[in-house]
Amino acid sequence: MKIFTTLLLAMLSTLIVSCSSSTKNMKVYQEDNQALAQQMQDNDLSIQYLGVGGHVFRFRDSAIMTAPSITNPSFWVLGPFMPISADTDLIDRYLPDVSDVESILVGHAHYDHLMDVPYVMQTKAPSSHAYGSATMVHSIAPAIEKNRLHSLNDSMAILDEPGQWHYNSKKTIRFMAIKSTHAPHFMGMNIMTGTYNKDLEELPWHAFGWKEGQTLSYLIDFLGPQEEILHRIYYQDAASQEPLGLLPKMIARDQKRVDIAIITPASFHQVDNYPESIMQSTQAHHFILGHWEDFFANQEQEQQDFVRAVDADEFFQRFQQGLSQDTSWTMPMLYQTQYFAPHGKLLTSKPLTPNNP
């Protein structure tokens, strides 16, 4: 226990003193695109970035989202046995209308991906169901009816073997979980690991109570009238160590190039060949960088900085080298909405050159 405490304090000290990079000279996507919203065609897709791992996807009259994190406590209250909970006032203020969301996909069960979900399901998306690991289910079962919580441990894709598709009620959206990993936080150490094997009696009350569980990536398909795939999204909220997290070998009728891949710079240097492995596996037409901001107590800040303890120059150098000539990318500002035609074509009011938003 003493060794663990020493290592933890060393890690926390390093993160505290680590400088987050300014985004002043970075290409952060921020555009007034109200006109685009009014011009959307039936087959177009909108994606709104909520910060950290949160995104809202809207297609026709259906909506799905990935787990939002609005509360984002200060770094100073994240030690073991320091109480934290969802900041309902912040969620009320910043979370956009998600009352039409039917499914919430959870990549892993750390506090910054799951802590806000119960309140969102209770008050903002009252008809939604949450999907993720068994640990996710056990963690928030004290607050949410069990028939709205779904474990994907037994239906996820594992390496080359495809998993099970899960559909929304209108058969316009389907998704498949992919067994993945969570990059270590510091010097190869991953904190807040572990699983829960039974429902908790109350929600976790400190950061270390939100155990990681099985980390998942997702394929999300948006379907036409004949169940043809109009948009294919690859999503992950934690950098993964290949071969886990890579696409499985799909059967013939499910084969399609990924249109949009959502990946994360956070802790990319703690695993091998990332983001290159995901870029090569997905061959996406467009990449969205999520979980890019320094998210500790950031909601009230006018300027968003790049995630701390990450070499931004190295990440962007490697990321840009992995892009093909026909690939575009964006790093959206918080709450920015992007609009896409099929095949990952970003709709914009200004010219978009490949590799350069």
C-alpha positions in Angstrom: 0.0 0.0 0.0 2.9 2.4 0.8 4.4 1.7 -2.6 1.1 2.4 -4.3 0.6 5.6 -2.4 4.1 6.8 -3.3 3.6 6.0 -7.0 0.2 7.7 -7.0 1.6 10.8 -5.4 4.4 10.9 -7.9 1.9 10.6 -10.7 -0.3 13.3 -9.4 2.6 15.6 -8.8 3.8 15.1 -12.4 0.4 15.8 -13.8 -0.1 18.8 -11.7 3.1 20.4 -12.8 2.7 19.2 -16.4 1.8 22.2 -18.6 -1.1 21.9 -21.0 -0.4 23.3 -24.4 -2.1 26.4 -25.7 -4.4 25.8 -28.7 -3.7 29.3 -29.9 -1.7 28.0 -32.9 -3.7 24.8 -33.4 -6.5 24.3 -35.9 -9.5 24.1 -33.7 -12.7 23.7 -35.7 -15.1 26.5 -34.8 -17.6 27.7 -37.4 -20.9 29.5 -37.4 -22.9 26.9 -39.3 -26.5 27.7 -38.6 -27.1 27.9 -42.4 -25.7 24.3 -42.8 -28.2 23.1 -40.1 -31.1 24.5 -42.2 -29.7 22.9 -45.4 -29.3 19.4 -44.1 -30.5 16.7 -46.5 -32.2 13.4 -45.5 -29.0 11.4 -45.6 -26.8 13.9 -43.8 -25.5 13.4 -40.3 -24.7 15.9 -37.6 -22.2 15.4 -34.8 -22.0 17.7 -31.8 -18.9 17.6 -29.6 -19.7 17.8 -25.8 -16.1 17.6 -24.6 -14.1 14.6 -23.3 -15.7 11.5 -24.8 -19.1 13.0 -25.4 -20.7 13.4 -28.8 -24.3 13.6 -30.0 -25.1 12.1 -33.4 -28.3 13.0 -35.2 -29.6 11.3 -38.3 -33.0 12.0 -39.7 -35.3 11.8 -36.7 -33.0 9.5 -34.6 -30.3 10.4 -32.1 -27.6 8.5 -30.2 -24.8 9.8 -28.0 -21.6 8.8 -26.3 -21.2 9.3 -22.6 -21.0 13.1 -21.8 -18.8 14.6 -19.1 -19.8 18.1 -18.2 -18.9 18.2 -14.4 -15.2 17.9 -15.0 -14.0 18.5 -11.4 -10.8 20.3 -10.5 -7.6 18.1 -10.5 -7.2 18.9 -6.8 -10.3 16.9 -5.7 -9.5 13.6 -7.5 -7.5 11.8 -4.9 -8.7 8.6 -3.2 -11.6 9.3 -0.8 -12.1 12.9 -1.9 -15.8 13.3 -2.6 -17.0 14.2 -6.1 -20.4 14.0 -7.7 -22.2 15.2 -10.8 -22.6 19.0 -10.9 -26.2 19.2 -11.8 -26.1 23.0 -12.2 -23.3 22.7 -14.8 -25.1 20.0 -16.6 -28.3 22.0 -16.8 -26.3 25.0 -18.1 -24.1 23.4 -20.7 -25.7 20.1 -21.9 -27.7 20.7 -25.1 -31.1 19.2 -25.6 -30.7 15.4 -25.7 -34.3 14.5 -25.0 -34.5 12.6 -28.3 -31.5 10.4 -27.5 -32.4 6.7 -27.4 -29.0 5.2 -26.7 -25.9 6.3 -24.7 -22.7 4.4 -25.5 -20.1 4.3 -22.7 -16.5 3.5 -23.6 -15.3 2.8 -20.1 -16.5 3.5 -16.5 -14.1 6.1 -15.2 -15.7 9.1 -13.5 -15.0 11.4 -16.5 -17.1 9.2 -18.7 -19.8 7.8 -16.4 -20.4 10.1 -13.4 -22.8 12.4 -15.2 -24.7 9.7 -17.1 -27.2 8.9 -14.3 -28.4 12.5 -14.0 -28.5 12.8 -17.8 -30.6 9.6 -18.0 -32.9 10.7 -15.2 -33.6 14.3 -16.3 -32.3 15.0 -19.8 -32.8 11.8 -21.8 -35.6 10.1 -19.9 -36.2 7.4 -22.6 -32.5 6.5 -23.1 -30.8 3.3 -22.5 -27.1 3.0 -21.6 -24.7 0.4 -23.1 -21.2 -0.5 -22.0 -19.4 -2.9 -19.8 -20.8 -5.0 -16.9 -18.9 -2.7 -14.6 -20.8 0.3 -16.1 -24.1 -1.4 -15.3 -23.1 -2.3 -11.8 -21.7 1.2 -11.1 -24.9 3.2 -11.9 -27.5 0.5 -11.1 -28.3 2.3 -7.8 -29.7 5.3 -9.8 -31.1 3.8 -13.0 -33.6 1.0 -13.6 -31.8 -2.2 -14.6 -34.0 -2.6 -17.8 -32.3 0.6 -19.1 -28.7 -0.7 -18.6 -27.1 -3.2 -20.9 -23.8 -5.0 -20.6 -22.0 -5.7 -23.9 -19.2 -7.9 -22.5 -20.8 -11.0 -24.0 -21.6 -9.4 -27.4 -18.5 -7.4 -28.2 -16.2 -8.0 -31.1 -12.9 -9.6 -30.0 -9.9 -9.2 -32.3 -11.0 -10.6 -35.8 -14.3 -12.0 -34.6 -17.2 -9.6 -35.1 -19.6 -8.9 -32.3 -23.4 -8.5 -32.2 -25.2 -5.5 -33.7 -27.6 -3.6 -31.5 -30.3 -1.6 -33.2 -32.4 1.5 -32.2 -36.2 1.1 -32.3 -36.5 2.6 -35.9 -33.7 0.4 -37.3 -31.9 3.6 -38.5 -28.9 3.2 -36.2 -27.0 0.2 -35.1 -23.8 -0.3 -33.2 -21.3 -2.9 -32.3 -18.9 -2.9 -29.3 -15.3 -3.8 -29.9 -13.0 -5.1 -27.1 -10.4 -2.4 -26.5 -7.9 -1.2 -23.9 -7.3 2.0 -22.0 -3.8 3.5 -22.3 -1.9 3.9 -19.1 -2.0 7.3 -17.4 1.6 7.6 -16.3 4.8 5.5 -16.8 2.9 2.5 -17.9 0.6 2.6 -14.9 -3.2 2.7 -15.3 -5.0 3.9 -12.2 -8.7 3.4 -11.3 -8.6 0.0 -12.9 -10.7 -3.0 -11.8 -14.2 -4.2 -12.2 -17.4 -4.6 -10.3 -19.2 -8.0 -10.3 -22.4 -7.0 -8.6 -24.6 -3.9 -8.3 -23.4 -1.2 -6.0 -25.6 -0.1 -3.2 -24.9 3.6 -4.0 -23.2 5.5 -6.7 -19.4 5.8 -6.3 -18.5 9.0 -4.3 -14.9 9.5 -5.1 -12.9 9.2 -8.4 -11.2 5.9 -7.5 -14.7 4.4 -7.0 -15.4 4.7 -10.7 -13.5 1.6 -11.8 -12.5 1.3 -15.5 -14.2 -2.0 -16.3 -13.8 -3.4 -19.8 -12.9 -0.6 -22.2 -14.8 -0.6 -25.4 -14.6 1.0 -28.8 -17.6 1.1 -31.1 -18.7 0.9 -34.7 -21.9 3.0 -35.3 -23.8 2.6 -38.6 -26.5 5.0 -39.8 -28.8 3.1 -42.1 -31.0 3.9 -45.1 -34.4 2.5 -45.9 -33.0 -0.8 -47.2 -30.6 -1.0 -44.2 -27.8 0.2 -46.5 -24.9 1.8 -44.6 -25.0 5.6 -45.3 -22.5 6.6 -42.5 -20.1 4.4 -40.6 -18.5 5.8 -37.5 -15.6 4.4 -35.5 -15.5 5.7 -32.0 -13.2 5.4 -29.0 -12.7 7.5 -25.9 -9.3 6.1 -24.8 -6.1 5.3 -26.8 -5.9 1.6 -27.3 -3.0 -0.9 -27.5 -3.3 -2.9 -30.7 -4.5 -5.4 -31.7 -7.3 -4.7 -29.3 -9.5 -1.9 -30.5 -8.9 -2.6 -34.2 -11.7 -3.5 -36.5 -12.8 -7.1 -36.7 -13.2 -9.0 -40.0 -16.7 -8.2 -41.0 -18.9 -10.6 -43.0 -19.5 -9.5 -46.7 -22.8 -7.7 -46.2 -21.3 -5.6 -43.3 -18.1 -4.6 -45.0 -17.7 -0.9 -45.6 -14.8 1.6 -45.2 -15.1 3.8 -42.1 -16.4 7.2 -43.0 -15.5 9.1 -39.7 -13.2 7.8 -37.0 -13.2 9.6 -33.6 -9.9 9.1 -31.8 -8.1 10.7 -28.9 -4.7 12.3 -28.3 -4.9 11.7 -24.5 -2.1 9.3 -23.3 -1.4 8.4 -26.9 2.3 8.0 -26.1 1.6 5.4 -23.4 0.8 2.7 -26.0 2.6 1.5 -29.1 1.8 2.6 -32.6 -1.1 5.0 -31.7 -2.8 6.7 -33.5 -1.3 4.9 -36.5 -2.8 1.5 -35.7 -6.3 2.9 -35.6 -5.8 5.1 -38.7 -4.5 2.1 -40.7 -7.3 -0.2 -39.5 -10.2 2.2 -40.2 -8.8 4.0 -43.3 -11.4 6.6 -42.4 -12.3 9.4 -44.9 -12.4 11.9 -42.0 -10.9 11.9 -38.5 -12.3 13.8 -35.5 -10.1 14.4 -32.5 -12.0 14.0 -29.3 -10.9 14.1 -25.6 -8.3 16.6 -26.7 -8.9 19.4 -24.1 -7.4 19.9 -20.7 -10.7 19.0 -19.0 -10.0 19.8 -15.3 -12.5 22.4 -14.2 -12.6 23.7 -17.8 -16.2 24.6 -18.4 -16.0 28.2 -17.3 -12.8 28.9 -19.2 -12.9 31.0 -22.4 -9.7 29.4 -23.7 -9.5 25.7 -23.9 -6.0 24.2 -23.6 -4.7 20.9 -25.0 -4.7 17.9 -22.7 -1.8 18.0 -20.3 1.2 15.6 -20.1 1.0 15.1 -23.8 3.5 16.2 -26.4 1.2 17.9 -28.8 3.9 18.5 -31.5 4.7 14.7 -31.5 1.1 13.7 -31.7 0.2 16.0 -34.6 3.4 15.2 -36.5 2.6 11.4 -36.3 -1.1 12.0 -36.9 -0.5 14.1 -40.0 2.0 11.6 -41.4 -0.6 8.9 -41.1 -3.2 10.8 -43.2 -3.8 9.9 -46.8 -4.3 12.5 -49.5 -8.1 12.1 -49.6 -8.5 12.3 -45.8 -9.6 15.4 -43.8 -9.8 16.0 -40.1 -11.1 18.3 -37.4 -10.6 19.0 -33.8 -13.9 20.6 -32.8 -14.3 23.2 -30.1 -16.6 22.3 -27.2 -20.3 22.1 -28.2 -19.4 22.7 -31.9 -21.6 20.8 -34.4 -20.3 19.4 -37.6 -22.4 18.3 -40.6 -21.5 15.4 -42.9 -22.8 14.1 -46.2 -22.3 10.3 -46.7 -18.8 9.0 -47.0 -17.4 11.3 -44.4 -17.7 14.5 -46.5 -17.6 17.5 -44.1 -20.1 20.1 -45.1 -18.7 23.6 -44.6 -19.4 27.1 -45.6 -15.7 27.6 -46.5 -13.3 25.5 -48.6 -11.9 22.4 -46.9 -8.5 21.2 -48.2 -7.5 17.5 -47.5 -5.4 17.1 -44.3 -6.2 20.7 -43.3 -9.5 21.9 -41.7 
